[in-house]
């Protein structure tokens, strides 16, 4: 009986480790994609004068993108309902886009 309980515990712990590993891989992929997105303006600045980002621009964009990425990861991990996930991720995306537009061109009347 103890051996069966032990084997069941080992099997359960392997499933948990596998799930955690998959979630961590997804988080690493999110961070890599966001880092790549921040490299685009950096590379563009080397070839044209049209892109003129300062250090604070990279810090703000990085904070906005990485913050949205972390919040999205929390939503994906904690929310079980697919409809709620889609709704919350859509809201996060819309908020990020509106903040990005406001910071870029001040479309909402310079809230920031």
N, CA, C and O atoms as a MOPAC input file, in Angstrom:
PM7 MOZYME 1SCF
protein

 N      0.82400 1    -1.19300 1     0.00000 1
 C      0.00000 1     0.00000 1     0.00000 1
 C      0.86700 1     1.25500 1     0.00000 1
 O      0.56800 1     2.21700 1    -0.70800 1
 N      1.92800 1     1.25000 1     0.78200 1
 C      2.81300 1     2.40600 1     0.84500 1
 C      3.51400 1     2.60400 1    -0.48500 1
 O      3.70900 1     3.73600 1    -0.92700 1
 N      3.89600 1     1.49400 1    -1.12900 1
 C      4.56300 1     1.57300 1    -2.42400 1
 C      3.64200 1     2.17400 1    -3.47200 1
 O      4.08800 1     2.97700 1    -4.29100 1
 N      2.38300 1     1.80900 1    -3.46500 1
 C      1.41200 1     2.34900 1    -4.41900 1
 C      1.22300 1     3.83700 1    -4.17100 1
 O      1.17400 1     4.62200 1    -5.11700 1
 N      1.11800 1     4.22800 1    -2.91900 1
 C      0.97500 1     5.65400 1    -2.59600 1
 C      2.20400 1     6.43600 1    -3.04200 1
 O      2.08400 1     7.54100 1    -3.57000 1
 N      3.37500 1     5.86500 1    -2.82900 1
 C      4.61200 1     6.51800 1    -3.23600 1
 C      4.66900 1     6.67700 1    -4.75100 1
 O      5.03300 1     7.74400 1    -5.24400 1
 N      4.31400 1     5.62900 1    -5.49700 1
 C      4.32400 1     5.69800 1    -6.96000 1
 C      3.31700 1     6.72600 1    -7.46800 1
 O      3.58600 1     7.43800 1    -8.43500 1
 N      2.16600 1     6.80000 1    -6.81800 1
 C      1.16600 1     7.79800 1    -7.20200 1
 C      1.68900 1     9.21500 1    -6.93300 1
 O      1.47900 1    10.12200 1    -7.73900 1
 N      2.36300 1     9.39700 1    -5.80700 1
 C      2.93900 1    10.70100 1    -5.47300 1
 C      4.01500 1    11.09700 1    -6.48100 1
 O      4.06400 1    12.24800 1    -6.91300 1
 N      4.86500 1    10.16100 1    -6.85400 1
 C      5.91300 1    10.45100 1    -7.84000 1
 C      5.29200 1    10.80800 1    -9.18100 1
 O      5.73900 1    11.74700 1    -9.84000 1
 N      4.27300 1    10.07600 1    -9.59000 1
 C      3.59900 1    10.34000 1   -10.86300 1
 C      2.94600 1    11.72300 1   -10.84500 1
 O      3.03200 1    12.46000 1   -11.82800 1
 N      2.29500 1    12.07900 1    -9.73700 1
 C      1.65200 1    13.38800 1    -9.61100 1
 C      2.68300 1    14.51400 1    -9.63600 1
 O      2.46600 1    15.54700 1   -10.27000 1
 N      3.80200 1    14.31000 1    -8.94600 1
 C      4.81800 1    15.35800 1    -8.90700 1
 C      5.45400 1    15.55500 1   -10.27800 1
 O      5.83600 1    16.67400 1   -10.62000 1
 N      5.57400 1    14.49700 1   -11.06400 1
 C      6.10600 1    14.64100 1   -12.42100 1
 C      5.17200 1    15.47400 1   -13.28100 1
 O      5.63100 1    16.28900 1   -14.08300 1
 N      3.85500 1    15.27900 1   -13.12300 1
 C      2.88800 1    16.08300 1   -13.87200 1
 C      3.00800 1    17.55400 1   -13.47700 1
 O      2.97900 1    18.43200 1   -14.34000 1
 N      3.14100 1    17.82400 1   -12.19200 1
 C      3.26600 1    19.21100 1   -11.72000 1
 C      4.53700 1    19.84300 1   -12.27000 1
 O      4.51300 1    20.98400 1   -12.73300 1
 N      5.63900 1    19.11300 1   -12.22400 1
 C      6.89600 1    19.64100 1   -12.75200 1
 C      6.78000 1    19.91300 1   -14.24500 1
 O      7.29400 1    20.92100 1   -14.73100 1
 N      6.11000 1    19.02500 1   -14.98300 1
 C      5.92500 1    19.21600 1   -16.42100 1
 C      5.09200 1    20.46200 1   -16.70600 1
 O      5.41900 1    21.23500 1   -17.60600 1
 N      4.02200 1    20.66000 1   -15.94500 1
 C      3.18000 1    21.84100 1   -16.13200 1
 C      3.97100 1    23.10500 1   -15.82100 1
 O      3.89700 1    24.07000 1   -16.58300 1
 N      4.72000 1    23.12900 1   -14.73200 1
 C      5.51800 1    24.29700 1   -14.36800 1
 C      6.57300 1    24.59000 1   -15.42900 1
 O      6.82700 1    25.75200 1   -15.74600 1
 N      7.19000 1    23.54100 1   -15.98400 1
 C      8.20200 1    23.73000 1   -17.01200 1
 C      7.58800 1    24.33800 1   -18.26100 1
 O      8.18800 1    25.21100 1   -18.88900 1
 N      6.38800 1    23.87900 1   -18.62800 1
 C      5.71300 1    24.43600 1   -19.80600 1
 C      5.37500 1    25.90700 1   -19.58400 1
 O      5.52800 1    26.72600 1   -20.49000 1
 N      4.91300 1    26.24400 1   -18.37400 1
 C      4.56700 1    27.62800 1   -18.07700 1
 C      5.81000 1    28.50600 1   -18.09500 1
 O      5.75900 1    29.63400 1   -18.58600 1
 N      6.91500 1    28.01400 1   -17.57300 1
 C      8.14200 1    28.80000 1   -17.57900 1
 C      8.67100 1    28.98200 1   -18.99200 1
 O      9.21000 1    30.04100 1   -19.31200 1
 N      8.53000 1    27.97400 1   -19.84700 1
 C      8.94300 1    28.11800 1   -21.23900 1
 C      8.12600 1    29.21000 1   -21.92400 1
 O      8.66200 1    30.00400 1   -22.69700 1
 N      6.82500 1    29.24200 1   -21.63700 1
 C      5.96600 1    30.26800 1   -22.23100 1
 C      6.38700 1    31.65300 1   -21.76400 1
 O      6.39700 1    32.59600 1   -22.55500 1
 N      6.73500 1    31.78600 1   -20.48800 1
 C      7.17700 1    33.07200 1   -19.95400 1
 C      8.49500 1    33.50000 1   -20.59600 1
 O      8.67600 1    34.67400 1   -20.91800 1
 N      9.40600 1    32.56000 1   -20.78100 1
 C     10.67500 1    32.87200 1   -21.44600 1
 C     10.43800 1    33.30600 1   -22.88200 1
 O     11.08000 1    34.24200 1   -23.35900 1
 N      9.52300 1    32.63900 1   -23.57900 1
 C      9.20700 1    33.01500 1   -24.96200 1
 C      8.62200 1    34.41800 1   -25.00600 1
 O      8.96500 1    35.20400 1   -25.89000 1
 N      7.74400 1    34.74200 1   -24.06400 1
 C      7.15900 1    36.09300 1   -24.01000 1
 C      8.25900 1    37.13300 1   -23.83200 1
 O      8.26700 1    38.15000 1   -24.52700 1
 N      9.17800 1    36.89300 1   -22.91700 1
 C     10.26300 1    37.85100 1   -22.68400 1
 C     11.18400 1    37.97700 1   -23.89600 1
 O     11.64900 1    39.07400 1   -24.20800 1
 N     11.44900 1    36.87900 1   -24.57400 1
 C     12.29100 1    36.94700 1   -25.77700 1
 C     11.61300 1    37.73800 1   -26.89400 1
 O     12.25900 1    38.53600 1   -27.57400 1
 N     10.31500 1    37.51500 1   -27.08200 1
 C      9.58500 1    38.25500 1   -28.12000 1
 C      9.55500 1    39.74500 1   -27.78900 1
 O      9.75300 1    40.57900 1   -28.67200 1
 N      9.31400 1    40.08000 1   -26.54300 1
 C      9.27200 1    41.48700 1   -26.14800 1
 C     10.64900 1    42.13900 1   -26.26800 1
 O     10.75500 1    43.30700 1   -26.64200 1
 N     11.68900 1    41.39300 1   -25.95500 1
 C     13.04700 1    41.92800 1   -26.12800 1
 C     13.33600 1    42.18000 1   -27.59700 1
 O     13.94900 1    43.18600 1   -27.95200 1
 N     12.89700 1    41.26900 1   -28.44400 1
 C     13.06800 1    41.45800 1   -29.88800 1
 C     12.32000 1    42.69900 1   -30.36400 1
 O     12.83300 1    43.45000 1   -31.19400 1
 N     11.11200 1    42.92200 1   -29.84700 1
 C     10.35100 1    44.11700 1   -30.22800 1
 C     11.08600 1    45.39600 1   -29.84300 1
 O     11.01800 1    46.39000 1   -30.56600 1
 N     11.78000 1    45.37900 1   -28.72200 1
 C     12.54100 1    46.56200 1   -28.31300 1
 C     13.81000 1    46.74300 1   -29.14100 1
 O     14.35000 1    47.84600 1   -29.21700 1
 N     14.27900 1    45.68200 1   -29.74900 1
 C     15.46000 1    45.79800 1   -30.60900 1
 C     15.14300 1    46.46200 1   -31.94600 1
 O     16.03200 1    47.02600 1   -32.58500 1
 N     13.88500 1    46.39800 1   -32.37100 1
 C     13.51000 1    46.97400 1   -33.67300 1
 C     13.81500 1    48.46700 1   -33.74400 1
 O     14.48300 1    48.88700 1   -34.68900 1
 N     13.36000 1    49.29900 1   -32.79200 1
 C     13.71400 1    50.71800 1   -32.89300 1
 C     15.20800 1    50.96800 1   -32.70100 1
 O     15.75900 1    51.90100 1   -33.28500 1
 N     15.86600 1    50.14200 1   -31.88800 1
 C     17.30400 1    50.30700 1   -31.69300 1
 C     18.06000 1    50.08700 1   -33.00500 1
 O     18.96900 1    50.84900 1   -33.33500 1
 N     17.69100 1    49.06200 1   -33.73900 1
 C     18.32300 1    48.79900 1   -35.03500 1
 C     17.93300 1    49.87200 1   -36.04700 1
 O     18.77000 1    50.31700 1   -36.83300 1
 N     16.67400 1    50.28700 1   -36.03400 1
 C     16.22700 1    51.31400 1   -36.97900 1
 C     16.95900 1    52.63100 1   -36.76100 1
 O     17.20100 1    53.36900 1   -37.71600 1
 N     17.31400 1    52.93500 1   -35.51100 1
 C     18.03700 1    54.17600 1   -35.22900 1
 C     19.42200 1    54.18500 1   -35.87100 1
 O     19.98900 1    55.25400 1   -36.09700 1
 N     19.96500 1    53.02100 1   -36.16300 1
 C     21.28600 1    52.94600 1   -36.77000 1
 C     21.26100 1    53.29500 1   -38.25100 1
 O     22.29000 1    53.64700 1   -38.82700 1
 N     20.06900 1    53.19700 1   -38.87500 1
 C     19.96500 1    53.37000 1   -40.31800 1
 C     19.21400 1    54.62500 1   -40.75300 1
 O     19.33400 1    55.03800 1   -41.90600 1
 N     18.45500 1    55.22900 1   -39.87000 1
 C     17.68300 1    56.40100 1   -40.26700 1
 C     17.58700 1    57.39500 1   -39.10600 1
 O     17.71800 1    57.03000 1   -37.93700 1
 N     17.35900 1    58.64500 1   -39.46000 1
 C     17.15400 1    59.68200 1   -38.45300 1
 C     15.68000 1    59.83500 1   -38.08100 1
 O     15.34100 1    60.61000 1   -37.18800 1
 N     14.80700 1    59.09800 1   -38.76400 1
 C     13.36900 1    59.17700 1   -38.50200 1
 C     13.00800 1    58.57500 1   -37.14200 1
 O     12.04400 1    59.00100 1   -36.50600 1
 N     13.77300 1    57.60300 1   -36.70900 1
 C     13.54600 1    56.98200 1   -35.40500 1
 C     14.54800 1    57.59700 1   -34.43600 1
 O     15.76000 1    57.43900 1   -34.58500 1
 N     14.01600 1    58.30200 1   -33.44100 1
 C     14.88500 1    59.00700 1   -32.50400 1
 C     14.41700 1    58.73500 1   -31.07900 1
 O     13.75800 1    59.56900 1   -30.45800 1
 N     14.76600 1    57.56600 1   -30.57700 1
 C     14.38700 1    57.19500 1   -29.21900 1
 C     15.52000 1    57.53200 1   -28.26600 1
 O     16.69500 1    57.34900 1   -28.58300 1
 N     15.14600 1    58.02900 1   -27.08900 1
 C     16.12800 1    58.25400 1   -26.03100 1
 C     16.09400 1    57.06200 1   -25.07200 1
 O     15.29400 1    56.14000 1   -25.23200 1
 N     16.96400 1    57.10100 1   -24.08900 1
 C     17.00400 1    56.01500 1   -23.10900 1
 C     15.68400 1    55.89800 1   -22.36700 1
 O     15.21400 1    54.79100 1   -22.10400 1
 N     15.08300 1    57.02700 1   -22.02900 1
 C     13.81500 1    56.99100 1   -21.30300 1
 C     12.71000 1    56.38400 1   -22.15700 1
 O     11.80200 1    55.74600 1   -21.62500 1
 N     12.77300 1    56.57400 1   -23.48000 1
 C     11.78700 1    55.95000 1   -24.36300 1
 C     11.87500 1    54.43100 1   -24.29400 1
 O     10.85500 1    53.74500 1   -24.24500 1
 N     13.09700 1    53.91100 1   -24.28900 1
 C     13.28100 1    52.46400 1   -24.18300 1
 C     12.83300 1    51.95200 1   -22.82400 1
 O     12.24500 1    50.87400 1   -22.73400 1
 N     13.10000 1    52.70600 1   -21.77000 1
 C     12.69000 1    52.29300 1   -20.42300 1
 C     11.17200 1    52.25200 1   -20.32000 1
 O     10.61200 1    51.29200 1   -19.78900 1
 N     10.50500 1    53.28100 1   -20.82200 1
 C      9.04300 1    53.33300 1   -20.75300 1
 C      8.42400 1    52.24900 1   -21.62000 1
 O      7.50300 1    51.55900 1   -21.18100 1
 N      8.91500 1    52.08900 1   -22.84400 1
 C      8.38400 1    51.04800 1   -23.72600 1
 C      8.62200 1    49.65900 1   -23.13300 1
 O      7.74400 1    48.79900 1   -23.18600 1
 N      9.80800 1    49.44500 1   -22.57000 1
 C     10.10500 1    48.15900 1   -21.94200 1
 C      9.21000 1    47.88900 1   -20.75100 1
 O      8.70800 1    46.77700 1   -20.58200 1
 N      9.00900 1    48.90400 1   -19.92500 1
 C      8.12300 1    48.74300 1   -18.77400 1
 C      6.69600 1    48.44600 1   -19.19100 1
 O      6.03100 1    47.59900 1   -18.59400 1
 N      6.22500 1    49.14200 1   -20.21500 1
 C      4.87300 1    48.92500 1   -20.70900 1
 C      4.72400 1    47.52200 1   -21.28900 1
 O      3.76700 1    46.81700 1   -20.97000 1
 N      5.66100 1    47.11700 1   -22.13500 1
 C      5.56600 1    45.80600 1   -22.77700 1
 C      5.77700 1    44.66200 1   -21.78600 1
 O      5.02100 1    43.69100 1   -21.78700 1
 N      6.80200 1    44.77400 1   -20.94400 1
 C      7.05900 1    43.69800 1   -19.98600 1
 C      5.96500 1    43.63100 1   -18.92400 1
 O      5.60800 1    42.54300 1   -18.47300 1
 N      5.43400 1    44.77700 1   -18.52500 1
 C      4.30900 1    44.77700 1   -17.58200 1
 C      3.09400 1    44.09200 1   -18.17100 1
 O      2.44100 1    43.29200 1   -17.50100 1
 N      2.78600 1    44.40200 1   -19.42700 1
 C      1.66000 1    43.75000 1   -20.09000 1
 C      1.92300 1    42.25500 1   -20.25900 1
 O      1.00800 1    41.44200 1   -20.13100 1
 N      3.16900 1    41.89700 1   -20.54500 1
 C      3.51600 1    40.48600 1   -20.69200 1
 C      3.35300 1    39.71300 1   -19.39500 1
 O      2.83800 1    38.59500 1   -19.39300 1
 N      3.79000 1    40.30500 1   -18.29400 1
 C      3.66100 1    39.63900 1   -16.99400 1
 C      2.19500 1    39.51900 1   -16.58800 1
 O      1.76900 1    38.47200 1   -16.09900 1
 N      1.42600 1    40.58200 1   -16.78700 1
 C     -0.00100 1    40.52900 1   -16.45900 1
 C     -0.71400 1    39.49900 1   -17.32300 1
 O     -1.58400 1    38.77400 1   -16.84000 1
 N     -0.34800 1    39.43300 1   -18.60300 1
 C     -0.94600 1    38.43100 1   -19.49100 1
 C     -0.60500 1    37.01700 1   -19.03600 1
 O     -1.45600 1    36.12900 1   -19.07800 1
 N      0.62200 1    36.80600 1   -18.60800 1
 C      1.03100 1    35.49100 1   -18.11800 1
 C      0.25800 1    35.11500 1   -16.85600 1
 O     -0.12500 1    33.95800 1   -16.68600 1
 N      0.03100 1    36.07300 1   -15.98100 1
 C     -0.75400 1    35.81100 1   -14.77600 1
 C     -2.17600 1    35.43800 1   -15.15100 1
 O     -2.74800 1    34.51100 1   -14.57700 1
 N     -2.75200 1    36.15000 1   -16.11000 1
 C     -4.11100 1    35.82800 1   -16.56500 1
 C     -4.14700 1    34.42000 1   -17.13900 1
 O     -5.05700 1    33.65000 1   -16.83000 1
 N     -3.16600 1    34.07200 1   -17.97300 1
 C     -3.15500 1    32.74000 1   -18.57100 1
 C     -2.98700 1    31.63700 1   -17.52500 1
 O     -3.52800 1    30.54400 1   -17.69100 1
 N     -2.25300 1    31.90700 1   -16.46600 1
 C     -2.02100 1    30.88300 1   -15.43800 1
 C     -3.18200 1    30.75700 1   -14.46300 1
 O     -3.50400 1    29.65000 1   -14.03300 1
 N     -3.81400 1    31.86700 1   -14.10700 1
 C     -4.77000 1    31.85400 1   -13.00500 1
 C     -6.23100 1    31.72900 1   -13.43600 1
 O     -7.04500 1    31.19700 1   -12.68000 1
 N     -6.57800 1    32.20100 1   -14.62200 1
 C     -7.97600 1    32.20000 1   -15.05900 1
 C     -8.25800 1    30.90400 1   -15.80200 1
 O     -7.49800 1    30.51700 1   -16.69000 1
 N     -9.34200 1    30.23400 1   -15.44400 1
 C     -9.66700 1    28.94700 1   -16.05400 1
 C    -10.61800 1    29.06400 1   -17.23300 1
 O    -10.51700 1    28.28100 1   -18.17800 1
 N    -11.52500 1    30.00700 1   -17.20500 1
 C    -12.52100 1    30.14300 1   -18.25400 1
 C    -11.90900 1    30.77200 1   -19.50600 1
 O    -11.25500 1    31.81300 1   -19.43600 1
 N    -12.13200 1    30.12600 1   -20.64700 1
 C    -11.59400 1    30.63500 1   -21.90200 1
 C    -12.18300 1    32.00300 1   -22.24700 1
 O    -11.46800 1    32.87500 1   -22.74000 1
 N    -13.47700 1    32.19800 1   -21.99400 1
 C    -14.11100 1    33.48700 1   -22.28600 1
 C    -13.50800 1    34.61200 1   -21.44300 1
 O    -13.29100 1    35.71900 1   -21.93500 1
 N    -13.24300 1    34.31600 1   -20.17400 1
 C    -12.63000 1    35.33100 1   -19.31500 1
 C    -11.20100 1    35.62700 1   -19.74800 1
 O    -10.77000 1    36.78000 1   -19.72400 1
 N    -10.46000 1    34.58800 1   -20.14500 1
 C     -9.09800 1    34.80300 1   -20.63100 1
 C     -9.09100 1    35.70300 1   -21.84600 1
 O     -8.31400 1    36.65600 1   -21.91300 1
 N     -9.95800 1    35.40900 1   -22.81500 1
 C    -10.01200 1    36.20700 1   -24.04600 1
 C    -10.39600 1    37.64200 1   -23.72600 1
 O     -9.80800 1    38.57800 1   -24.27000 1
 N    -11.37200 1    37.82400 1   -22.85100 1
 C    -11.80400 1    39.16800 1   -22.48600 1
 C    -10.71500 1    39.96800 1   -21.78800 1
 O    -10.48100 1    41.13000 1   -22.12100 1
 N    -10.04900 1    39.34800 1   -20.82100 1
 C     -9.00100 1    40.05500 1   -20.08700 1
 C     -7.78300 1    40.33500 1   -20.96800 1
 O     -7.21000 1    41.42200 1   -20.89800 1
 N     -7.38300 1    39.36700 1   -21.79400 1
 C     -6.24200 1    39.60200 1   -22.68600 1
 C     -6.55700 1    40.67200 1   -23.72600 1
 O     -5.68000 1    41.45000 1   -24.09900 1
 N     -7.80200 1    40.71600 1   -24.19400 1
 C     -8.21500 1    41.77100 1   -25.12900 1
 C     -8.16000 1    43.13700 1   -24.44900 1
 O     -7.71400 1    44.11700 1   -25.04600 1
 N     -8.61200 1    43.19400 1   -23.20700 1
 C     -8.57100 1    44.45800 1   -22.45500 1
 C     -7.13200 1    44.91500 1   -22.24800 1
 O     -6.82900 1    46.09900 1   -22.39300 1
 N     -6.24500 1    43.98100 1   -21.91100 1
 C     -4.82400 1    44.31900 1   -21.73600 1
 C     -4.24700 1    44.86600 1   -23.03400 1
 O     -3.53800 1    45.87300 1   -23.02800 1
 N     -4.55000 1    44.20300 1   -24.14500 1
 C     -4.05000 1    44.64900 1   -25.44000 1
 C     -4.56200 1    46.04200 1   -25.80100 1
 O     -3.79700 1    46.88300 1   -26.27200 1
 N     -5.83200 1    46.28100 1   -25.58400 1
 C     -6.41100 1    47.59600 1   -25.89200 1
 C     -5.78200 1    48.67800 1   -25.01800 1
 O     -5.46300 1    49.76100 1   -25.51100 1
 N     -5.60300 1    48.40300 1   -23.74800 1
 C     -4.99500 1    49.38300 1   -22.84500 1
 C     -3.56600 1    49.69900 1   -23.26700 1
 O     -3.16600 1    50.86300 1   -23.27900 1
 N     -2.79200 1    48.67100 1   -23.61500 1
 C     -1.40200 1    48.88300 1   -24.05000 1
 C     -1.37300 1    49.70700 1   -25.32800 1
 O     -0.55800 1    50.62100 1   -25.45300 1
 N     -2.24600 1    49.40000 1   -26.27500 1
 C     -2.28200 1    50.15200 1   -27.53400 1
 C     -2.65500 1    51.60600 1   -27.28300 1
 O     -2.03800 1    52.50600 1   -27.85300 1
 N     -3.66000 1    51.85400 1   -26.43800 1
 C     -4.06000 1    53.24100 1   -26.14600 1
 C     -2.94000 1    54.01600 1   -25.44400 1
 O     -2.70300 1    55.18000 1   -25.76400 1
 N     -2.26100 1    53.38800 1   -24.50400 1
 C     -1.15400 1    54.07200 1   -23.82300 1
 C     -0.02600 1    54.34400 1   -24.80500 1
 O      0.56900 1    55.42100 1   -24.79000 1
 N      0.27100 1    53.36100 1   -25.66800 1
 C      1.34100 1    53.53100 1   -26.66200 1
 C      1.02200 1    54.69100 1   -27.60900 1
 O      1.88700 1    55.51800 1   -27.89700 1
 N     -0.21600 1    54.74800 1   -28.08600 1
 C     -0.62200 1    55.83400 1   -28.99000 1
 C     -0.55100 1    57.17300 1   -28.27800 1
 O     -0.08200 1    58.15900 1   -28.84600 1
 N     -1.01100 1    57.20900 1   -27.04200 1
 C     -0.97800 1    58.46700 1   -26.28100 1
 C      0.45800 1    58.94100 1   -26.07600 1
 O      0.74500 1    60.13000 1   -26.21000 1
 N      1.34400 1    58.02800 1   -25.75800 1
 C      2.73700 1    58.42000 1   -25.56200 1
 C      3.40600 1    58.81600 1   -26.87500 1
 O      4.30400 1    59.65800 1   -26.88300 1
 N      2.98100 1    58.22400 1   -27.96800 1
 C      3.61000 1    58.50700 1   -29.26200 1
 C      3.15600 1    59.83600 1   -29.84400 1
 O      3.98200 1    60.64300 1   -30.26900 1
 N      1.84600 1    60.06800 1   -29.86700 1
 C      1.34900 1    61.25700 1   -30.57000 1
 C      0.39600 1    62.11800 1   -29.75700 1
 O     -0.01400 1    63.17600 1   -30.23500 1
 N      0.02800 1    61.71000 1   -28.55500 1
 C     -0.86100 1    62.51300 1   -27.73000 1
 C     -2.26500 1    62.62100 1   -28.26900 1
 O     -2.84300 1    63.70700 1   -28.26900 1
 N     -2.82600 1    61.51900 1   -28.72900 1
 C     -4.14300 1    61.52700 1   -29.36900 1
 C     -5.28500 1    61.82300 1   -28.39400 1
 O     -6.34100 1    62.30100 1   -28.80700 1
 N     -5.08300 1    61.54600 1   -27.12000 1
 C     -6.14900 1    61.74100 1   -26.14100 1
 C     -6.01400 1    63.07400 1   -25.38900 1
 O     -6.73600 1    63.29500 1   -24.41600 1
 N     -5.14700 1    63.92700 1   -25.79600 1
 C     -5.02200 1    65.22300 1   -25.15400 1
 C     -3.96000 1    65.26500 1   -24.07400 1
 O     -4.12200 1    65.95600 1   -23.06900 1
 N     -2.88100 1    64.53500 1   -24.27000 1
 C     -1.70700 1    64.55100 1   -23.37400 1
 C     -2.06300 1    64.20400 1   -21.94000 1
 O     -1.87000 1    65.01200 1   -21.03100 1
 N     -2.58000 1    63.00600 1   -21.74100 1
 C     -2.85000 1    62.53900 1   -20.38300 1
 C     -1.55300 1    62.19400 1   -19.66700 1
 O     -1.48400 1    62.27100 1   -18.44100 1
 N     -0.52800 1    61.81500 1   -20.41400 1
 C      0.75100 1    61.40000 1   -19.79700 1
 C      1.79800 1    62.43100 1   -20.04700 1
 O      2.93800 1    62.27000 1   -19.61200 1

